[in-house]
Amino acid sequence: MGNDAEKSAERKEMVMENCICKGCPSYRDCAGVGGETELGFCLSETGKSGCIREENGCICDKCSVMERLGLKNLFFCTRGSEEEQPGK
């Protein structure tokens, strides 16, 4: 069994390999500029994007990462991480 840093790195790799954020109707190309993560909003500590402001639809529920990580919320890019959002 690996240590926490190894597990975190493996989790990040899995998210980035399976991420579908760029196919989302709310996604904007400005995500990724200025050090912001452009993918894997569900993984980031705050989730929120600094440039995605409008919710034009969400495809998080179609992403395999949702099931793998046991996530229940949507719109991580605008509403924040799983922990920040009220449970469903």
C-alpha positions as CSV (number, residue, x, y, z in Angstrom):
1,M,0.0,0.0,0.0
2,G,1.4,3.4,-1.0
3,N,1.6,6.5,1.2
4,D,-0.8,9.4,1.0
5,A,1.3,11.4,-1.6
6,E,1.4,8.3,-3.9
7,K,-2.4,7.8,-3.5
8,S,-3.0,11.5,-4.2
9,A,-0.8,11.3,-7.3
10,E,-2.6,8.2,-8.5
11,R,-6.0,9.8,-7.9
12,K,-5.0,12.9,-9.9
13,E,-3.7,10.8,-12.7
14,M,-6.9,8.8,-12.9
15,V,-9.0,12.1,-12.9
16,M,-6.9,13.7,-15.6
17,E,-7.0,10.6,-17.8
18,N,-10.8,10.3,-17.5
19,C,-11.7,14.0,-17.3
20,I,-14.3,15.3,-19.8
21,C,-14.4,18.9,-18.6
22,K,-13.4,20.3,-22.0
23,G,-16.5,18.8,-23.6
24,C,-18.8,20.7,-21.2
25,P,-21.0,23.5,-22.5
26,S,-20.0,25.6,-19.5
27,Y,-16.3,25.1,-20.2
28,R,-14.3,28.2,-21.5
29,D,-10.9,28.2,-23.0
30,C,-9.7,30.7,-20.4
31,A,-9.6,27.9,-17.9
32,G,-6.0,26.9,-17.6
33,V,-4.6,30.4,-18.0
34,G,-2.7,32.0,-15.2
35,G,-2.1,28.8,-13.3
36,E,-5.7,27.7,-13.0
37,T,-6.3,24.0,-13.6
38,E,-8.1,23.6,-16.9
39,L,-9.4,20.1,-16.1
40,G,-10.5,18.0,-13.1
41,F,-12.4,20.7,-11.3
42,C,-13.9,18.0,-9.1
43,L,-10.4,17.1,-7.8
44,S,-9.2,20.6,-6.9
45,E,-9.5,21.9,-3.4
46,T,-11.9,24.7,-4.2
47,G,-13.2,23.2,-7.5
48,K,-14.2,26.7,-8.7
49,S,-12.8,28.2,-11.9
50,G,-11.5,31.7,-12.0
51,C,-13.0,32.3,-15.4
52,I,-16.0,30.0,-15.8
53,R,-18.9,32.2,-14.6
54,E,-22.0,31.0,-16.4
55,E,-23.6,27.6,-16.1
56,N,-24.5,26.6,-19.6
57,G,-25.1,23.0,-18.8
58,C,-23.1,20.3,-17.0
59,I,-21.8,16.9,-18.1
60,C,-20.2,15.9,-14.8
61,D,-22.9,13.2,-14.3
62,K,-21.7,11.5,-17.5
63,C,-18.0,11.5,-16.4
64,S,-16.6,8.1,-15.1
65,V,-14.7,10.1,-12.4
66,M,-18.1,10.8,-10.6
67,E,-18.7,7.2,-10.0
68,R,-15.1,6.3,-9.2
69,L,-14.8,9.0,-6.6
70,G,-18.4,8.6,-5.3
71,L,-19.2,12.2,-6.1
72,K,-22.9,13.4,-6.0
73,N,-22.8,17.1,-6.9
74,L,-22.4,18.9,-10.2
75,F,-21.0,22.2,-11.6
76,F,-17.7,21.9,-9.7
77,C,-16.3,24.6,-11.9
78,T,-18.8,27.2,-10.6
79,R,-20.1,25.9,-7.3
80,G,-17.0,24.4,-5.7
81,S,-15.7,21.1,-4.5
82,E,-17.9,18.2,-3.3
83,E,-17.2,19.3,0.3
84,E,-18.2,22.9,-0.4
85,Q,-21.6,22.0,-1.9
86,P,-24.6,21.0,0.1
87,G,-25.2,17.2,-0.1
88,K,-27.9,15.7,-2.3
